[in-house]
């Protein structure tokens, strides 16, 4: 088809540029060289290996399942003000602008130009015989220069494909940062409530041990108990007191970390979160979508897939260098030796220059570059597959940790109940002189340890639940129509 058009064109006398432009537009319908993109296929398990029930779950605002208004507010503030999210937004703007640069190659480049020159010929030079030596001449010029690459073999098309995939990858990178930020805010918040609960337990045990110390002093004053009981009670009390500063340090660090996640100065949340609240509780039943849905939901997987698409297009860009490139350039200007008639229609000058350029020898550089892009594409595919495997591993690990920690917390609850009852019984027996003080110490130490472990375990349950939601890609909404809209806007 293209050869026939060119032959017909040569048989005609060119009276205007339109036949040539029509020919070039037909040439633009040529195919794009290089491989067309196909999404990599990966094997996914049919179901999860643990006891989490399969089912649809709403991951958009998963933190609301913890039923904590304070947490809801903190997450929303982080989404609005977190600096890492703002950096990701800036990257989106960068890649969108780069896409505009690539798309602009479809259009001609037009430059305005103008100049004025004044020259004097030599009296003894070439013009002497003509009798015009030693005269001055002026020349005025103003017009337009234009050049246009005709994308016959799809170099520009593949470049735009790569830039578009990179732009879409930056969107997924923003989503991935948002998923991480939401999860980290929730984890730090749960850690704060966990440390507050541990401090509350420690303070309760401190009061109990202070009462026990006073009891030993009273019994010592009555010469019922030895001095050793008083010393051991003081030791037990001091040991419990020593745990408070460590917990307070961890609490301060968690508060500062949460403040930074919200884009605020460290210490800004001390007063806001100073009031004690219980550790949030999760839903009665955890549902999880099928593993295949990770490909749709997790932004890091989606980003890795877009990176494959971007790199695949680069093969076409490199392959296009094997073929001739066509371009059209021209000028239209007004030129005159007098400024008075510069813009007269008779002062017009124009040129039209169709051109072809074809590399015949380059020392095999083009083909080597194609092999480079093919190897990079294979690397991107392998990286995509690795990202999928890592996502499956992360999700399985989070689910197992959540379920097992739940069982541990339930066992610790039974242990704490038994420890509290044991402390009440041994204190009563000690007052009546039926057991020695070592039994009291053992039971109080056991109670303090079990309560602290229970609080830590309850916090770990919810933190592991947060990791489950994060591993499933919760915290944003897949919106394919948004991507389609972004393509339509460009």
Beta strands, then each sheet from edge to edge (+ up, - down):
strand 1: 53-54
strand 2: 109-120
strand 3: 136-150
strand 4: 287-288
strand 5: 325-336
strand 6: 348-357
sheet 1: 1+ 4+
sheet 2: 2+ 3- 5+ 6-
end
